Amino acid sequence: MLKKLRNRPLITKIPDEIRFLRQWFDNPLKTGAVAPSSPALARRMASFIDPAKPGLVVELGPGTGVVTQAVLGRGVEPNRVLAVEYSTDFVDILRDRFAGATVMQGDAYDFQTIRQTHINEPLAAVVSSLPLFTKPKAMRSRLIDMCLDALAPGCPFIQFSYALVPPVPVGEGNFTIETSNWVIGNLPPARVWVYRRPLQ
């Protein structure tokens, strides 16, 4: 019995990895990764959120919910989470796993529509697992700019990537950038980029 219990986490993990791999084969530019982010990377991303700040936390490209779980573990109440996922398969999984959160199917790059239909106050944070480097720089810049406009002053747009450089470099917009150390426990290793509007 003890042996079966020890094996259970692995059993529950394998289906998510298979789902990610299938989504990647079906649409690699939308999924961007062949496996979910590691819990270590998810916790690093969530560590930049201040749960005491009022407002929603918007998650872009949550996949199967590893980062969502870390956001909740950070102390954000489920009813403050708005998750925007393109894959209908992943949407079903997220709604089952995070019943208290709002999960919508949609294109995160159409953030202006999301803001008009689902957001009516400044955001506490935006957390993104989108594969930004699969998009032209102009599209990346536009998304980050729209998200920063929706955030409360000083609140973060949080993005991970596997690259050595940020998705949009400092000096190419009205923002500051903070970066984390590499999260070696993630495969491949990744780092977190945190964008903020400068405080006036």
C-alpha positions as CSV (number, residue, x, y, z in Angstrom):
1,M,0.0,0.0,0.0
2,L,2.8,2.4,0.9
3,K,4.5,1.7,-2.4
4,K,1.3,2.5,-4.3
5,L,0.9,5.8,-2.4
6,R,4.5,6.8,-3.2
7,N,3.9,6.1,-6.9
8,R,0.7,8.1,-7.1
9,P,2.3,11.6,-7.8
10,L,4.2,10.1,-10.7
11,I,1.0,8.6,-12.1
12,T,-0.9,11.9,-11.9
13,K,2.1,13.7,-13.5
14,I,2.4,11.5,-16.6
15,P,-1.0,12.5,-18.1
16,D,-0.2,16.2,-18.0
17,E,3.1,15.6,-19.7
18,I,1.4,13.6,-22.4
19,R,-1.2,16.3,-22.9
20,F,1.5,18.9,-23.3
21,L,3.3,16.8,-25.8
22,R,0.2,16.3,-27.8
23,Q,-0.7,20.0,-27.7
24,W,2.9,20.8,-28.8
25,F,2.7,18.4,-31.8
26,D,-0.7,19.8,-32.7
27,N,0.3,23.5,-32.4
28,P,3.9,24.1,-31.4
29,L,3.7,27.9,-31.8
30,K,0.8,28.1,-29.5
31,T,2.0,25.7,-26.8
32,G,5.7,26.5,-26.9
33,A,6.8,23.8,-24.5
34,V,6.7,20.0,-24.5
35,A,6.1,19.7,-20.8
36,P,4.6,21.7,-18.0
37,S,6.8,24.2,-16.1
38,S,8.5,22.7,-13.0
39,P,7.1,23.6,-9.5
40,A,10.3,25.4,-8.8
41,L,9.9,27.7,-11.8
42,A,6.2,28.2,-10.9
43,R,7.1,29.2,-7.3
44,R,9.8,31.6,-8.6
45,M,7.2,33.3,-10.8
46,A,4.6,33.5,-8.0
47,S,7.2,34.9,-5.6
48,F,7.0,38.3,-7.4
49,I,3.3,38.6,-6.6
50,D,2.2,40.6,-3.6
51,P,-1.0,38.9,-2.4
52,A,-1.8,41.9,-0.2
53,K,-2.3,44.1,-3.4
54,P,-5.9,44.4,-4.3
55,G,-7.2,43.4,-7.7
56,L,-7.2,40.3,-10.0
57,V,-4.2,38.2,-10.9
58,V,-4.4,37.4,-14.6
59,E,-2.6,34.3,-15.8
60,L,-1.9,34.0,-19.5
61,G,-1.2,30.5,-20.9
62,P,-1.7,28.5,-17.7
63,G,-1.6,25.1,-19.5
64,T,-2.5,22.4,-16.9
65,G,-2.2,24.8,-13.9
66,V,1.3,24.4,-12.4
67,V,1.8,28.1,-12.1
68,T,-1.9,28.6,-11.1
69,Q,-1.3,26.3,-8.1
70,A,1.8,28.3,-7.2
71,V,-0.2,31.6,-7.4
72,L,-2.7,30.1,-5.0
73,G,0.1,28.8,-2.8
74,R,1.4,32.4,-2.6
75,G,-1.8,33.4,-0.8
76,V,-3.9,34.7,-3.7
77,E,-7.6,33.7,-3.2
78,P,-9.0,31.6,-6.1
79,N,-11.7,34.1,-6.8
80,R,-9.0,36.7,-7.7
81,V,-7.5,34.5,-10.4
82,L,-8.5,35.0,-14.1
83,A,-6.8,32.3,-16.2
84,V,-6.8,32.8,-20.0
85,E,-6.0,29.6,-22.0
86,Y,-6.2,29.0,-25.7
87,S,-6.4,25.2,-25.7
88,T,-9.9,23.9,-25.0
89,D,-8.5,20.7,-23.6
90,F,-6.5,22.6,-21.1
91,V,-9.5,24.9,-20.3
92,D,-11.5,21.8,-19.2
93,I,-8.6,20.6,-17.0
94,L,-8.2,24.0,-15.4
95,R,-11.9,24.4,-14.6
96,D,-11.9,20.9,-13.0
97,R,-8.8,21.6,-10.9
98,F,-9.5,25.2,-9.9
99,A,-13.2,25.5,-9.5
100,G,-13.0,28.8,-7.6
101,A,-11.0,30.6,-10.3
102,T,-12.3,32.1,-13.5
103,V,-11.0,30.2,-16.5
104,M,-11.8,31.6,-20.0
105,Q,-10.9,30.2,-23.4
106,G,-9.3,32.9,-25.5
107,D,-6.3,34.3,-27.2
108,A,-4.1,36.1,-24.7
109,Y,-2.6,38.3,-27.4
110,D,-6.1,39.9,-27.8
111,F,-5.6,41.3,-24.3
112,Q,-7.6,44.5,-25.0
113,T,-10.8,42.4,-25.5
114,I,-10.1,40.4,-22.4
115,R,-9.7,43.7,-20.4
116,Q,-12.9,45.1,-21.8
117,T,-15.0,42.0,-21.0
118,H,-13.4,40.6,-17.8
119,I,-11.4,43.4,-16.0
120,N,-12.9,46.4,-14.4
121,E,-10.2,47.5,-11.9
122,P,-6.4,47.7,-11.9
123,L,-4.7,44.3,-11.8
124,A,-2.4,43.1,-9.0
125,A,-0.3,41.0,-11.4
126,V,-0.1,39.4,-14.8
127,V,1.7,36.1,-14.9
128,S,2.6,34.8,-18.4
129,S,3.8,31.4,-19.6
130,L,3.2,32.3,-23.2
131,P,6.0,31.4,-25.7
132,L,6.6,35.0,-26.5
133,F,9.7,34.3,-28.6
134,T,7.6,32.6,-31.2
135,K,6.0,35.9,-32.0
136,P,7.4,39.0,-33.7
137,K,8.9,41.6,-31.3
138,A,6.2,44.1,-32.2
139,M,3.5,41.6,-31.0
140,R,5.5,40.9,-27.8
141,S,5.9,44.6,-27.1
142,R,2.2,45.3,-27.7
143,L,1.1,42.5,-25.3
144,I,3.4,43.7,-22.5
145,D,2.4,47.3,-23.0
146,M,-1.3,46.4,-22.9
147,C,-0.8,44.4,-19.7
148,L,1.3,47.1,-18.0
149,D,-1.5,49.6,-18.8
150,A,-4.0,47.3,-17.0
151,L,-1.8,46.9,-13.9
152,A,-1.9,49.0,-10.7
153,P,1.2,51.3,-10.4
154,G,4.3,49.3,-9.5
155,C,2.6,45.9,-10.0
156,P,4.3,43.2,-12.1
157,F,4.0,41.6,-15.5
158,I,5.8,38.3,-14.9
159,Q,7.2,36.2,-17.8
160,F,9.5,33.2,-18.0
161,S,11.6,32.2,-20.9
162,Y,14.5,30.0,-21.8
163,A,16.4,32.8,-23.5
164,L,19.5,34.8,-22.4
165,V,17.7,38.0,-23.3
166,P,14.3,39.5,-22.2
167,P,11.4,39.2,-24.6
168,V,11.4,43.0,-25.1
169,P,14.7,44.7,-24.0
170,V,14.9,47.6,-21.6
171,G,14.9,50.9,-23.4
172,E,12.3,49.7,-25.9
173,G,9.3,50.8,-23.9
174,N,8.2,52.6,-20.8
175,F,9.1,49.9,-18.2
176,T,11.8,48.6,-16.0
177,I,12.9,45.0,-16.0
178,E,14.0,42.8,-13.1
179,T,15.3,39.3,-13.7
180,S,15.7,36.2,-11.6
181,N,18.6,33.7,-11.4
182,W,18.3,30.7,-13.7
183,V,15.9,28.0,-12.3
184,I,18.1,25.0,-13.0
185,G,15.5,22.5,-11.8
186,N,13.4,23.3,-14.8
187,L,14.0,21.5,-18.0
188,P,15.3,23.3,-19.9
189,P,16.6,25.8,-17.4
190,A,14.6,29.1,-17.4
191,R,14.6,32.5,-15.8
192,V,11.9,35.0,-14.9
193,W,11.6,38.5,-16.3
194,V,9.5,41.0,-14.4
195,Y,8.3,44.2,-16.1
196,R,6.9,47.2,-14.3
197,R,5.9,50.7,-15.2
198,P,8.2,53.2,-13.5
199,L,6.5,54.9,-10.5
200,Q,5.9,58.6,-11.2
